[in-house]
């Protein structure tokens, strides 16, 4: 083995740190040697996995740079074996293939960083310099060395934002830390929650999801904590809540911002003490549950308004993950489109389908207010409506109209609304004044609000969750307005 391993020592008499590079790409090796010579690092080169593993275990390095695709076996296998023997040794994973699943696996197995080729040299050297000076353990992550389980759904993306999210998932998965996932509706918050669960030590235990916006307060409490027989009208039998059903597992609280302050206080107790009582009961029930929460609202603003508990906020966001809207990561649209086309083509027994250049360009221009969920729905529709193997612009609901509308600056929408309402108000203002000469502003606002809520309820067939999403208000606000205007 010694004859096959190339050792390069930079020109300094006393090297600052020693680095092992495990990669069979000559171009990468030459580039790294040039970069490291400037920093006076000692470098060993191994050109396959076995050589790299032997060196990593035999010598003391400040850093191992490990490629995923090696001639003999996977870099992930090398990483696992290194971490089993040297838990504190920093490992930087390199790959030429962008994969969020690989990033999750690498970080879960104890890698300190995950970067893609070709390198941004300045960023790479910043990472290397940081790692060689800070040899610290990953606090419990590296001991979790089993192969990752299949994730329900996939996190698709090649942008730097999505790779960072994948790395965070890999780091937090094997811990019991609470995670708060932030992002607009349709960005995939539940998908991230399931990825954390599937890569966790609780993956063989229950995973239950609760949409806090979909249930009235009393039903939400019963759903979470359960109730005793006779606790309230209609409670004919004892019911076990989600926390009790999910003991030893993971519970996902979606739209956590829509919980009442009373329910928030009870959830806080579960987080702090891991205990609660069923509604109508007096027996304390102990549980061991990991909580992952998500919201599309600003909890900071809600804290200022007094509608969200600050202590619960900090308990939930031990780790926080922000999912960017699709319009901020447009480079992922082709990947997502390909993924959904394959998925729905398979469901409709199509052996082959592709998207036309014009259709893909249209998808890239569209602002996607509904994010990934809207893209998926459009592709599902396109696959169903297409009679051939090529998806054309006319097959997509968002592209089937005047395509020039896609280039509309969203900032002009309010002006368009103003023109529409101005024509109506100007035409009838004299009559409005004669009927209601006082508090015209209040009356018009109330009438418009009632009309919008009524229209949203009709559009969604009285689905209050969807109506609240369309209007951009909370479920509690919607229920209040429904009662105020008698829109039952």
Secondary structure, 3 states (H helix, E strand, C coil): CCCCCEEEECCCCCCCCEEEEECCCHHHHHHHHHHHHHHCCEEEEECCHHHHHHHHHHCCCCEEEEECCCCCCCHHHHHHHHHHHCCCCCEEEEECCCCHHHHHHHHHCCCCEEEECCCCHHHHHHHHHHHHCCCCCCCCCCCCCCCCCCCCCCCCCCCHHHHHHHHHHHHHCCCCCCEEEECCCCCCHHHHHHHHHHCCCCCCCCEEEEECCCCCHHHHHHHHHCECCCCCCCCCCCECCHHHHCCCCEEEEECHHHCCHHHHHHHHHHHHHCEECCECCCCCEECCCEEEEEECCCHHHHHHHCCCCHHHHHHHCCEEEECCCHHHCHHHHHHHHHHHHHHHHHHCCCCCCEECHHHHHHHHHCCCCCHHHHHHHHHHHHHHHCCCCEECHHHCCCCCCCHHHHHCCHHHHHHHHHHHHHHHHHHHHHHHHHHCCCCHHHHHHHHHHHHHHHHHHHHCCCCHHHHHHHHCCCHHHHHHHHHHHCCC
